[in-house]
Amino acid sequence: MGIIVGGELPSKLIEYLRGHRVAYVATVDADGWPDTAPISWIVAVSSRLIRMAIDSGVETVANIRENGHVRICVLGGNLTLSIKGEARIVKPRMDSVTVPTTMIEVAVVEVKDDGFWGRNDVDGAALPWSQRRQVASDIAILAELRSEIPSPVL
């Protein structure tokens, strides 16, 4: 369960999203199904505004055109955050590239810290000793997820 941390991007996230990062953007398609896409052209313009450049022909752009609700997931830089926002197309075709690329702006609505038990390092750093017990629970949970589940008896 995540913790809502506010309606603006924290300064560490703004610095992280200055370019050359990958974030995962979730949209909803016409049938109501979630659609996710990794986006590498993403920049935090301010604490309330994010811009993305996305190939004009992909489903993400079509979904935003129909329904601007998005969620952006950031995993890295010692961050595990998701951003709920309202997206809109601001430039159907960007001038800076020859490949059809659309500029999207996302107005930040909510920022949620999805770090589990305060553990939010996904970059491979060792866990502090105080969190070692959580590793044991991770091992047990993963073992159970990998185990065979008996078929239900009818």
C-alpha atoms as a printed R data frame, in Angstrom:
    type eleno elety resid chain resno       x       y       z
1   ATOM     1    CA   MET     A     1   0.000   0.000   0.000
2   ATOM     2    CA   GLY     A     2   1.487   3.311  -1.050
3   ATOM     3    CA   ILE     A     3   1.514   6.539   0.891
4   ATOM     4    CA   ILE     A     4   0.202   9.725  -0.757
5   ATOM     5    CA   VAL     A     5   2.977  12.299  -0.384
6   ATOM     6    CA   GLY     A     6   1.197  15.236  -2.003
7   ATOM     7    CA   GLY     A     7   0.169  16.907  -5.216
8   ATOM     8    CA   GLU     A     8   3.626  18.041  -6.343
9   ATOM     9    CA   LEU     A     9   6.783  16.265  -7.406
10  ATOM    10    CA   PRO     A    10   9.410  16.131  -4.652
11  ATOM    11    CA   SER     A    11  12.676  17.908  -5.521
12  ATOM    12    CA   LYS     A    12  14.582  14.596  -5.730
13  ATOM    13    CA   LEU     A    13  12.139  13.369  -8.387
14  ATOM    14    CA   ILE     A    14  12.396  16.623 -10.342
15  ATOM    15    CA   GLU     A    15  16.184  16.216 -10.417
16  ATOM    16    CA   TYR     A    16  15.859  12.563 -11.405
17  ATOM    17    CA   LEU     A    17  13.513  13.359 -14.308
18  ATOM    18    CA   ARG     A    18  15.817  15.842 -16.045
19  ATOM    19    CA   GLY     A    19  16.354  13.486 -18.977
20  ATOM    20    CA   HIS     A    20  17.993  10.157 -19.869
21  ATOM    21    CA   ARG     A    21  15.751   8.178 -17.511
22  ATOM    22    CA   VAL     A    22  13.076   5.582 -18.137
23  ATOM    23    CA   ALA     A    23   9.665   5.776 -16.519
24  ATOM    24    CA   TYR     A    24   6.667   3.543 -17.083
25  ATOM    25    CA   VAL     A    25   3.441   5.178 -18.214
26  ATOM    26    CA   ALA     A    26   0.068   3.495 -17.758
27  ATOM    27    CA   THR     A    27  -2.964   4.529 -19.791
28  ATOM    28    CA   VAL     A    28  -6.370   2.931 -20.394
29  ATOM    29    CA   ASP     A    29  -7.376   1.682 -23.842
30  ATOM    30    CA   ALA     A    30 -10.800   1.971 -25.496
31  ATOM    31    CA   ASP     A    31 -11.865  -1.400 -24.029
32  ATOM    32    CA   GLY     A    32 -10.957  -0.333 -20.485
33  ATOM    33    CA   TRP     A    33  -7.742  -2.364 -20.290
34  ATOM    34    CA   PRO     A    34  -4.550  -0.914 -18.831
35  ATOM    35    CA   ASP     A    35  -1.713  -0.287 -21.275
36  ATOM    36    CA   THR     A    36   1.820   0.304 -20.060
37  ATOM    37    CA   ALA     A    37   4.821   1.634 -21.934
38  ATOM    38    CA   PRO     A    38   8.402   2.495 -21.005
39  ATOM    39    CA   ILE     A    39   9.118   6.126 -21.885
40  ATOM    40    CA   SER     A    40  12.681   7.430 -22.093
41  ATOM    41    CA   TRP     A    41  11.966  10.969 -23.277
42  ATOM    42    CA   ILE     A    42  10.475  12.340 -20.069
43  ATOM    43    CA   VAL     A    43  11.304  15.573 -18.259
44  ATOM    44    CA   ALA     A    44   9.972  17.201 -15.095
45  ATOM    45    CA   VAL     A    45   9.415  20.817 -16.145
46  ATOM    46    CA   SER     A    46   8.303  21.857 -12.648
47  ATOM    47    CA   SER     A    47   6.840  20.337  -9.496
48  ATOM    48    CA   ARG     A    48   3.411  20.281 -11.184
49  ATOM    49    CA   LEU     A    49   4.255  19.539 -14.844
50  ATOM    50    CA   ILE     A    50   5.904  16.676 -16.756
51  ATOM    51    CA   ARG     A    51   6.529  16.515 -20.500
52  ATOM    52    CA   MET     A    52   7.042  13.368 -22.567
53  ATOM    53    CA   ALA     A    53   7.883  12.702 -26.200
54  ATOM    54    CA   ILE     A    54   6.204   9.566 -27.537
55  ATOM    55    CA   ASP     A    55   6.135   7.940 -30.981
56  ATOM    56    CA   SER     A    56   2.933   9.270 -32.550
57  ATOM    57    CA   GLY     A    57   1.793   5.861 -33.812
58  ATOM    58    CA   VAL     A    58   1.687   3.972 -30.507
59  ATOM    59    CA   GLU     A    59  -1.352   3.077 -28.421
60  ATOM    60    CA   THR     A    60  -0.219   5.302 -25.547
61  ATOM    61    CA   VAL     A    61  -0.816   8.443 -27.627
62  ATOM    62    CA   ALA     A    62  -4.200   7.178 -28.849
63  ATOM    63    CA   ASN     A    63  -5.233   6.381 -25.284
64  ATOM    64    CA   ILE     A    64  -4.214   9.841 -24.050
65  ATOM    65    CA   ARG     A    65  -6.163  11.429 -26.896
66  ATOM    66    CA   GLU     A    66  -9.295   9.561 -25.742
67  ATOM    67    CA   ASN     A    67  -8.753   9.643 -21.976
68  ATOM    68    CA   GLY     A    68  -6.054  11.758 -20.371
69  ATOM    69    CA   HIS     A    69  -5.816   9.785 -17.134
70  ATOM    70    CA   VAL     A    70  -2.269   8.457 -16.691
71  ATOM    71    CA   ARG     A    71  -0.084   7.002 -14.002
72  ATOM    72    CA   ILE     A    72   3.687   7.299 -14.316
73  ATOM    73    CA   CYS     A    73   5.848   4.871 -12.343
74  ATOM    74    CA   VAL     A    74   9.426   5.832 -11.490
75  ATOM    75    CA   LEU     A    75  11.769   3.080 -10.263
76  ATOM    76    CA   GLY     A    76  15.369   4.152  -9.805
77  ATOM    77    CA   GLY     A    77  17.541   6.765  -8.196
78  ATOM    78    CA   ASN     A    78  16.466   5.344  -4.829
79  ATOM    79    CA   LEU     A    79  12.877   6.251  -5.753
80  ATOM    80    CA   THR     A    80   9.757   4.095  -5.962
81  ATOM    81    CA   LEU     A    81   7.080   6.627  -6.817
82  ATOM    82    CA   SER     A    82   3.980   6.824  -8.946
83  ATOM    83    CA   ILE     A    83   2.448   9.994 -10.293
84  ATOM    84    CA   LYS     A    84  -1.237  10.290 -11.096
85  ATOM    85    CA   GLY     A    85  -1.875  12.949 -13.704
86  ATOM    86    CA   GLU     A    86  -4.009  14.457 -16.421
87  ATOM    87    CA   ALA     A    87  -2.258  14.182 -19.790
88  ATOM    88    CA   ARG     A    88  -2.913  16.175 -22.936
89  ATOM    89    CA   ILE     A    89  -1.318  16.417 -26.343
90  ATOM    90    CA   VAL     A    90   0.390  19.803 -26.707
91  ATOM    91    CA   LYS     A    91   2.228  19.133 -29.983
92  ATOM    92    CA   PRO     A    92   0.896  16.406 -32.272
93  ATOM    93    CA   ARG     A    93   4.192  16.503 -34.186
94  ATOM    94    CA   MET     A    94   7.440  17.704 -32.653
95  ATOM    95    CA   ASP     A    95   9.779  19.821 -34.792
96  ATOM    96    CA   SER     A    96  13.075  18.473 -33.403
97  ATOM    97    CA   VAL     A    97  12.928  14.991 -35.001
98  ATOM    98    CA   THR     A    98  11.920  13.602 -38.396
99  ATOM    99    CA   VAL     A    99  10.170  10.590 -36.871
100 ATOM   100    CA   PRO     A   100   6.526  11.409 -36.033
101 ATOM   101    CA   THR     A   101   6.752  12.164 -32.316
102 ATOM   102    CA   THR     A   102   4.048  13.661 -30.096
103 ATOM   103    CA   MET     A   103   4.678  15.961 -27.129
104 ATOM   104    CA   ILE     A   104   2.481  15.185 -24.123
105 ATOM   105    CA   GLU     A   105   2.119  17.323 -21.001
106 ATOM   106    CA   VAL     A   106   1.032  15.775 -17.726
107 ATOM   107    CA   ALA     A   107  -0.423  17.953 -14.982
108 ATOM   108    CA   VAL     A   108   0.486  16.297 -11.678
109 ATOM   109    CA   VAL     A   109  -2.553  15.420  -9.565
110 ATOM   110    CA   GLU     A   110  -1.020  13.159  -6.908
111 ATOM   111    CA   VAL     A   111   2.328  11.620  -5.984
112 ATOM   112    CA   LYS     A   112   2.429   8.299  -4.163
113 ATOM   113    CA   ASP     A   113   5.403   6.612  -2.511
114 ATOM   114    CA   ASP     A   114   5.102   2.940  -3.396
115 ATOM   115    CA   GLY     A   115   8.222   1.907  -1.463
116 ATOM   116    CA   PHE     A   116   7.515  -1.260   0.520
117 ATOM   117    CA   TRP     A   117   8.139  -0.807   4.253
118 ATOM   118    CA   GLY     A   118  10.309   2.171   3.450
119 ATOM   119    CA   ARG     A   119  12.611   0.031   1.281
120 ATOM   120    CA   ASN     A   120  12.824   1.885  -2.001
121 ATOM   121    CA   ASP     A   121  16.241   1.120  -3.398
122 ATOM   122    CA   VAL     A   122  15.908  -0.688  -6.723
123 ATOM   123    CA   ASP     A   123  19.432   0.098  -7.870
124 ATOM   124    CA   GLY     A   124  21.114  -2.846  -6.155
125 ATOM   125    CA   ALA     A   125  22.442  -1.199  -2.993
126 ATOM   126    CA   ALA     A   126  22.649  -3.422   0.084
127 ATOM   127    CA   LEU     A   127  19.818  -3.197   2.594
128 ATOM   128    CA   PRO     A   128  20.638  -1.769   6.024
129 ATOM   129    CA   TRP     A   129  20.880  -4.353   8.826
130 ATOM   130    CA   SER     A   130  17.568  -3.098  10.311
131 ATOM   131    CA   GLN     A   131  15.791  -4.291   7.177
132 ATOM   132    CA   ARG     A   132  17.380  -7.747   6.919
133 ATOM   133    CA   ARG     A   133  14.269  -9.468   8.325
134 ATOM   134    CA   GLN     A   134  12.309  -8.126   5.354
135 ATOM   135    CA   VAL     A   135  14.656 -10.045   3.076
136 ATOM   136    CA   ALA     A   136  13.639 -13.262   4.840
137 ATOM   137    CA   SER     A   137   9.976 -12.455   4.213
138 ATOM   138    CA   ASP     A   138  10.804 -11.706   0.557
139 ATOM   139    CA   ILE     A   139  12.417 -15.143   0.219
140 ATOM   140    CA   ALA     A   140   9.377 -16.865   1.763
141 ATOM   141    CA   ILE     A   141   6.888 -14.925  -0.371
142 ATOM   142    CA   LEU     A   142   8.805 -15.593  -3.597
143 ATOM   143    CA   ALA     A   143   9.099 -19.303  -2.767
144 ATOM   144    CA   GLU     A   144   5.339 -19.533  -2.262
145 ATOM   145    CA   LEU     A   145   4.639 -17.642  -5.488
146 ATOM   146    CA   ARG     A   146   6.865 -20.121  -7.372
147 ATOM   147    CA   SER     A   147   5.312 -23.212  -5.773
148 ATOM   148    CA   GLU     A   148   2.752 -25.399  -7.455
149 ATOM   149    CA   ILE     A   149  -0.829 -24.652  -6.458
150 ATOM   150    CA   PRO     A   150  -3.066 -27.700  -6.147
151 ATOM   151    CA   SER     A   151  -6.093 -27.709  -8.412
152 ATOM   152    CA   PRO     A   152  -9.300 -26.784  -6.608
153 ATOM   153    CA   VAL     A   153 -11.499 -29.723  -5.697
154 ATOM   154    CA   LEU     A   154 -14.941 -29.464  -7.274
